Amino acid sequence: MLACGNAAADPAPAVNVRTWTPSTDPRANLILEPSSSLPFGTFATAAWAHYENDSVALRTTNAGTIASRPLQDQFGIDLVAVLGLGRRAELGVRLPMILAEQGSTETSNVVATGSVPASALGDLALVGKGTLRGNEDGGLGLVTLGELSLPTGTKTSFMSDSGPTLTLRVLADLSIRKASLQASLGYAVRTSHVEWPGTGAGAITFGDSIPWTLGVLLRPGVLHAIDPDARQSWEIALHGSLPAGPAGPFGSGDGGNGASAAESPVLLALSDRIGLGHFRDGFVLAGIDVGLDHAVGVPTARAIVGIGWTATNHDRDGDGIPDDVDECPGIAEDRDGFEDSDGCPEADNDDDGIVDAEDACPNVPGARSLDPRQNGCPADKAGRTHAPGDPRSHEP
């Protein structure tokens, strides 16, 4: 896959200009996602529908007015699925599909076929997540994210590259009570660079890029009147990317044709995610993504709705006590007839300093004894200990 040929033989545009893709993690908002991974064997699936307007428009270099709208309206859906591989890893897959799209005033050097397809497939992506430092209890979390995009899509759809694309990112998440501050930075390698529109003077070469995100996640459950069941998470985030060759960031190396600006999308995302069901196994999300510049792939506005479900094990330790009431959800109850409803094993029921495994009278405080049959059993006034079953024992 890494030995791709020249993209010139592909029908134009043969370049993926998407500026938003959903996370495969079912706990994510539009841009931000948790720094923890799904438990081992946990499966989740979701569908993300979006509508966007004027995401690909060619502009005049002098006044910046729109000269052509190759992609004017697009309605699509992303299907995602993910599997937890342990406390620190998960693997997901994402398949984008265009259900309907249209453009206007195209020319042959913009889209070789004269217009974008009415419907199409995008590039299939494999997404891996590895947790370096979790922050379930607050503090700083660190995650590595890797994505391999395969050129399986329709080449004239603006959602498919000529070759594979590999993206690696590092995400940092600082969680403080009901809020999280998150940022990520990465590098995306396009194995096949593409000139568009057309070739020669004025063409933009789409190559490597530096994706980034920055945002805040709020959990309004602290405001009981707004979110009494603590089901929501609110997001406000900036996201985008910078070119990393042949054009560089902030106008460097673009040869005066504006390639750097055309490959530097900046967008603002706002969303509200609501957990569904008693255990929040399902979710529904509504959000909007607004373009803050005129880079290729940046829409005037993008509306997004997501819905998903996670097949969660609600009794992780298998002791018959649901996690939401289990005081020790990761450690099984010992079921010895003593405080068996709290979900926590009691190592020393009678608190006499002798663990139950060595205590001959585990429910009655006693004294240590070298005799295993008397160890931990109460003593009479003469100082003698009595084992269970002895009529002199205080053990019921």
C-alpha positions as CSV (number, residue, x, y, z in Angstrom):
1,M,0.0,0.0,0.0
2,L,2.9,2.4,0.7
3,A,4.3,1.9,-2.9
4,C,1.5,3.8,-4.7
5,G,2.1,5.1,-8.2
6,N,1.6,8.6,-9.6
7,A,-2.0,10.0,-9.1
8,A,-2.1,11.7,-12.5
9,A,-4.0,8.8,-14.1
10,D,-6.8,9.1,-11.5
11,P,-10.0,11.0,-12.4
12,A,-9.8,14.5,-10.8
13,P,-10.0,15.4,-8.0
14,A,-8.8,12.1,-6.4
15,V,-8.2,14.0,-3.1
16,N,-9.9,13.7,0.2
17,V,-10.6,17.2,1.6
18,R,-12.8,16.2,4.6
19,T,-12.3,18.5,7.5
20,W,-14.3,16.5,10.0
21,T,-14.5,12.8,10.7
22,P,-16.2,11.2,13.8
23,S,-14.2,9.3,16.4
24,T,-14.9,5.6,16.7
25,D,-15.0,5.9,20.5
26,P,-18.7,5.8,21.6
27,R,-18.0,8.2,24.4
28,A,-16.7,11.0,22.2
29,N,-18.3,14.3,21.2
30,L,-17.7,15.8,17.8
31,I,-14.0,16.5,18.3
32,L,-13.1,15.7,21.9
33,E,-12.9,12.1,23.3
34,P,-11.9,10.4,26.6
35,S,-8.3,9.5,27.3
36,S,-9.3,6.0,28.6
37,S,-9.9,3.0,26.4
38,L,-12.9,0.6,26.3
39,P,-12.8,-2.5,28.6
40,F,-11.7,-5.7,27.0
41,G,-14.3,-7.2,24.7
42,T,-16.6,-4.2,24.7
43,F,-18.2,-3.6,21.4
44,A,-19.8,-0.4,20.2
45,T,-21.4,0.9,17.0
46,A,-22.7,4.3,15.9
47,A,-23.9,6.3,12.9
48,W,-23.1,9.9,12.3
49,A,-25.2,11.9,9.7
50,H,-24.1,15.3,8.5
51,Y,-25.2,18.0,6.1
52,E,-22.7,20.6,4.9
53,N,-22.9,23.6,2.5
54,D,-20.2,25.0,0.1
55,S,-17.4,22.8,1.5
56,V,-15.4,23.0,-1.8
57,A,-15.4,26.4,-3.5
58,L,-12.8,28.0,-5.8
59,R,-12.2,31.7,-5.1
60,T,-10.6,34.4,-7.1
61,T,-7.2,35.4,-5.9
62,N,-7.8,39.1,-5.9
63,A,-11.1,39.6,-4.2
64,G,-11.7,36.2,-2.6
65,T,-15.1,35.9,-4.2
66,I,-16.4,32.4,-5.2
67,A,-15.8,31.6,-8.9
68,S,-17.0,28.0,-8.8
69,R,-18.7,25.7,-6.4
70,P,-17.6,22.1,-7.3
71,L,-19.3,20.8,-4.1
72,Q,-22.2,22.9,-3.0
73,D,-24.4,20.6,-0.9
74,Q,-23.6,17.3,0.7
75,F,-25.6,14.9,2.9
76,G,-23.6,11.9,4.2
77,I,-23.3,9.3,6.9
78,D,-20.4,7.7,8.7
79,L,-20.8,4.1,10.1
80,V,-18.4,3.3,12.8
81,A,-17.6,0.3,15.0
82,V,-15.0,-0.3,17.7
83,L,-13.8,-3.2,20.0
84,G,-12.1,-2.8,23.3
85,L,-8.8,-4.7,23.5
86,G,-8.1,-4.1,27.1
87,R,-7.7,-1.3,29.6
88,R,-5.3,0.5,27.4
89,A,-6.2,-0.2,23.8
90,E,-9.1,-0.3,21.3
91,L,-9.5,-0.8,17.5
92,G,-12.2,0.8,15.4
93,V,-13.3,1.0,11.8
94,R,-15.1,3.9,10.0
95,L,-16.9,3.8,6.6
96,P,-18.1,7.2,5.2
97,M,-20.9,7.3,2.6
98,I,-22.3,10.1,0.6
99,L,-26.1,9.7,0.3
100,A,-26.6,12.8,-1.8
101,E,-24.4,15.7,-3.1
102,Q,-24.4,18.3,-5.8
103,G,-22.2,21.0,-7.2
104,S,-22.6,23.9,-9.6
105,T,-20.6,25.7,-12.3
106,E,-17.9,23.1,-12.5
107,T,-15.3,23.0,-15.2
108,S,-13.4,20.0,-16.5
109,N,-10.2,21.0,-14.7
110,V,-12.1,21.0,-11.3
111,V,-13.9,17.7,-11.7
112,A,-12.9,15.6,-14.7
113,T,-16.4,14.1,-15.2
114,G,-18.0,17.5,-15.2
115,S,-19.7,17.1,-11.8
116,V,-19.5,15.4,-8.5
117,P,-21.3,12.0,-8.2
118,A,-24.8,12.1,-6.8
119,S,-23.8,9.4,-4.2
120,A,-20.5,7.8,-3.4
121,L,-18.3,5.9,-0.9
122,G,-15.5,7.5,1.0
123,D,-12.2,6.0,2.1
124,L,-12.4,3.1,4.7
125,A,-10.3,3.9,7.8
126,L,-8.9,1.7,10.5
127,V,-8.5,3.5,13.8
128,G,-6.3,2.5,16.8
129,K,-6.2,4.0,20.3
130,G,-3.7,3.4,23.0
131,T,-3.9,4.9,26.5
132,L,-0.6,5.9,27.9
133,R,-2.0,7.5,31.1
134,G,-5.7,7.2,32.0
135,N,-7.5,9.9,34.1
136,E,-10.8,8.3,35.1
137,D,-10.3,9.8,38.6
138,G,-9.2,13.2,37.3
139,G,-5.8,14.7,36.4
140,L,-3.8,14.4,33.2
141,G,-4.5,11.7,30.6
142,L,-2.4,10.9,27.6
143,V,-3.5,8.9,24.5
144,T,-1.9,8.0,21.2
145,L,-4.2,7.7,18.2
146,G,-3.4,6.1,14.8
147,E,-5.5,6.0,11.7
148,L,-4.9,4.3,8.4
149,S,-7.1,5.5,5.5
150,L,-7.4,3.2,2.5
151,P,-8.2,4.5,-1.0
152,T,-11.5,2.6,-1.4
153,G,-13.8,5.5,-2.1
154,T,-15.1,7.1,-5.3
155,K,-12.3,9.2,-6.7
156,T,-14.4,12.2,-7.9
157,S,-16.3,12.6,-4.6
158,F,-13.7,14.8,-2.7
159,M,-13.8,12.0,0.0
160,S,-11.1,9.7,-1.4
161,D,-7.3,9.9,-1.8
162,S,-5.2,8.3,-4.5
163,G,-3.3,6.3,-2.0
164,P,-3.3,5.4,1.7
165,T,-3.0,8.1,4.3
166,L,-1.4,7.4,7.8
167,T,-2.2,9.8,10.7
168,L,-0.6,9.7,14.1
169,R,-1.7,11.9,17.0
170,V,-1.0,12.5,20.6
171,L,-3.9,13.7,22.8
172,A,-3.7,15.3,26.2
173,D,-6.7,15.6,28.5
174,L,-6.7,17.5,31.8
175,S,-9.9,16.6,33.8
176,I,-10.9,18.8,36.7
177,R,-14.2,17.8,38.4
178,K,-17.0,18.4,35.8
179,A,-14.8,19.9,33.1
180,S,-12.0,18.7,30.8
181,L,-9.4,20.7,28.8
182,Q,-8.1,18.8,25.8
183,A,-5.6,19.3,23.0
184,S,-4.1,17.1,20.3
185,L,-1.4,17.4,17.7
186,G,-0.4,15.0,15.0
187,Y,1.1,14.3,11.6
188,A,-0.7,12.9,8.5
189,V,1.3,11.3,5.7
190,R,-0.2,11.2,2.2
191,T,1.5,8.5,0.2
192,S,0.3,10.0,-3.0
193,H,0.4,13.8,-3.5
194,V,-2.2,15.3,-5.8
195,E,-2.3,18.6,-7.7
196,W,-5.8,20.2,-7.8
197,P,-7.5,21.8,-9.7
198,G,-5.7,20.5,-12.8
199,T,-2.0,20.8,-13.0
200,G,0.5,23.6,-13.5
201,A,0.3,27.2,-12.5
202,G,-2.3,27.9,-9.8
203,A,-2.7,24.3,-8.8
204,I,-2.5,23.3,-5.2
205,T,-0.5,20.2,-4.2
206,F,-2.2,18.4,-1.4
207,G,0.5,16.6,0.6
208,D,1.3,15.9,4.3
209,S,-0.5,17.9,7.0
210,I,-0.4,18.6,10.8
211,P,-3.8,18.0,12.3
212,W,-4.6,19.7,15.6
213,T,-7.5,20.2,18.1
214,L,-8.2,22.3,21.2
215,G,-11.3,22.3,23.2
216,V,-13.3,22.2,26.5
217,L,-15.8,19.6,27.6
218,L,-18.3,20.5,30.3
219,R,-20.5,18.1,32.2
220,P,-23.5,20.2,33.4
221,G,-24.7,17.5,35.9
222,V,-23.5,19.9,38.6
223,L,-26.4,22.1,37.5
224,H,-29.2,19.9,38.7
225,A,-32.0,21.9,37.2
226,I,-30.4,21.6,33.7
227,D,-29.1,18.0,33.8
228,P,-30.6,16.3,36.9
229,D,-29.5,12.8,35.8
230,A,-26.0,13.9,34.8
231,R,-26.4,12.6,31.2
232,Q,-25.0,15.4,29.1
233,S,-21.6,16.6,28.0
234,W,-21.2,20.0,26.3
235,E,-18.4,20.7,23.9
236,I,-16.8,23.8,22.4
237,A,-13.7,23.0,20.3
238,L,-11.4,24.4,17.6
239,H,-9.9,22.0,15.1
240,G,-8.1,22.1,11.8
241,S,-4.7,21.3,10.2
242,L,-1.7,22.9,8.7
243,P,0.1,21.9,5.5
244,A,3.5,20.1,5.9
245,G,4.7,19.8,2.3
246,P,5.2,20.9,-0.3
247,A,3.5,24.1,1.0
248,G,4.2,24.9,4.6
249,P,2.3,26.5,7.5
250,F,1.5,30.2,7.6
251,G,2.2,31.0,4.0
252,S,5.6,29.4,3.7
253,G,6.6,27.5,0.5
254,D,3.3,28.1,-1.4
255,G,4.9,29.8,-4.4
256,G,2.5,32.7,-4.1
257,N,-0.6,30.8,-5.2
258,G,-2.3,30.7,-1.8
259,A,-1.7,27.0,-1.3
260,S,-0.8,27.4,2.4
261,A,-4.1,29.2,3.2
262,A,-6.1,26.7,1.0
263,E,-4.7,23.8,3.1
264,S,-5.1,25.4,6.5
265,P,-8.7,24.8,7.6
266,V,-9.9,26.2,10.9
267,L,-13.3,25.3,12.3
268,L,-15.4,25.8,15.5
269,A,-17.4,22.8,16.8
270,L,-20.3,23.0,19.3
271,S,-22.2,19.9,20.5
272,D,-24.3,18.4,23.2
273,R,-24.1,14.6,23.9
274,I,-26.8,12.9,25.9
275,G,-26.5,9.4,27.4
276,L,-29.5,7.1,26.9
277,G,-30.8,4.3,29.1
278,H,-30.2,3.4,32.8
279,F,-26.5,2.7,32.3
280,R,-26.0,5.3,29.4
281,D,-25.3,2.5,27.0
282,G,-26.8,4.5,24.2
283,F,-26.2,8.1,23.2
284,V,-27.6,10.8,20.9
285,L,-25.6,13.9,19.9
286,A,-26.4,17.1,18.0
287,G,-23.8,19.6,16.9
288,I,-22.7,22.2,14.5
289,D,-19.3,22.8,12.8
290,V,-18.7,26.3,11.5
291,G,-15.9,27.2,9.1
292,L,-13.7,30.1,10.3
293,D,-11.7,30.5,7.1
294,H,-12.0,29.6,3.4
295,A,-9.7,26.6,3.1
296,V,-10.6,23.8,0.8
297,G,-13.0,21.4,2.6
298,V,-14.3,24.1,5.0
299,P,-18.1,24.5,4.8
300,T,-20.1,27.5,5.6
301,A,-21.7,25.3,8.2
302,R,-22.0,21.6,8.9
303,A,-24.9,20.1,10.9
304,I,-24.2,16.8,12.6
305,V,-26.4,14.2,14.4
306,G,-25.0,11.0,15.9
307,I,-26.6,8.0,17.6
308,G,-24.9,4.9,19.0
309,W,-24.9,2.0,21.4
310,T,-22.3,0.2,23.5
311,A,-22.6,-3.5,24.5
312,T,-21.4,-2.9,28.0
313,N,-20.8,-5.5,30.8
314,H,-22.6,-4.0,33.8
315,D,-21.1,-6.5,36.3
316,R,-17.4,-6.5,35.5
317,D,-16.3,-8.6,38.4
318,G,-19.1,-11.2,37.9
319,D,-20.3,-11.2,41.5
320,G,-24.0,-10.6,40.7
321,I,-24.0,-7.0,41.9
322,P,-24.5,-4.4,39.2
323,D,-21.6,-1.9,38.8
324,D,-23.8,1.1,39.6
325,V,-24.4,-0.1,43.1
326,D,-21.2,-2.2,43.5
327,E,-18.7,-0.4,45.8
328,C,-15.9,-2.5,44.4
329,P,-16.9,-3.0,40.7
330,G,-13.5,-4.5,39.8
331,I,-13.2,-7.0,42.8
332,A,-15.7,-9.8,43.3
333,E,-17.7,-10.1,46.6
334,D,-16.6,-13.1,48.7
335,R,-20.2,-14.3,49.5
336,D,-19.4,-15.5,53.1
337,G,-22.7,-14.3,54.7
338,F,-21.1,-11.1,56.0
339,E,-22.0,-7.8,54.3
340,D,-22.5,-9.5,50.9
341,S,-24.6,-6.7,49.4
342,D,-22.0,-4.0,49.0
343,G,-20.0,-5.8,46.4
344,C,-16.7,-5.7,48.3
345,P,-14.9,-8.7,49.8
346,E,-14.2,-8.4,53.5
347,A,-10.7,-9.7,54.3
348,D,-11.3,-9.5,58.1
349,N,-15.0,-9.6,59.0
350,D,-14.6,-9.2,62.7
351,D,-11.8,-6.6,62.5
352,D,-9.6,-8.5,65.0
353,G,-6.5,-8.2,62.8
354,I,-6.6,-11.8,61.7
355,V,-7.6,-12.3,58.1
356,D,-10.6,-14.5,57.5
357,A,-8.5,-17.1,55.6
358,E,-6.6,-17.8,58.9
359,D,-9.4,-16.9,61.4
360,A,-11.1,-20.0,62.9
361,C,-13.8,-17.6,64.2
362,P,-14.1,-15.1,61.3
363,N,-17.3,-13.4,62.6
364,V,-16.3,-13.0,66.3
365,P,-13.2,-11.0,67.4
366,G,-10.6,-13.2,69.0
367,A,-7.0,-13.6,69.9
368,R,-4.1,-15.0,68.0
369,S,-3.2,-18.6,68.7
370,L,-0.5,-20.9,67.3
371,D,-3.2,-23.6,67.1
372,P,-5.0,-23.0,63.7
373,R,-8.2,-24.4,65.2
374,Q,-8.2,-21.7,67.9
375,N,-6.6,-18.8,66.0
376,G,-8.9,-15.7,66.1
377,C,-11.4,-17.3,68.5
378,P,-12.6,-15.5,71.7
379,A,-11.1,-16.4,75.1
380,D,-12.9,-17.1,78.4
381,K,-12.0,-15.5,81.7
382,A,-9.2,-17.9,82.2
383,G,-7.7,-16.9,78.9
384,R,-8.6,-20.1,77.1
385,T,-9.7,-19.8,73.5
386,H,-12.6,-21.8,72.1
387,A,-13.0,-23.0,68.6
388,P,-16.4,-23.1,66.8
389,G,-18.6,-25.9,68.0
390,D,-17.2,-25.8,71.5
391,P,-20.1,-25.2,73.9
392,R,-18.0,-22.6,75.8
393,S,-17.4,-20.6,72.6
394,H,-19.0,-17.3,72.0
395,E,-19.2,-18.1,68.4
396,P,-22.9,-18.5,67.4
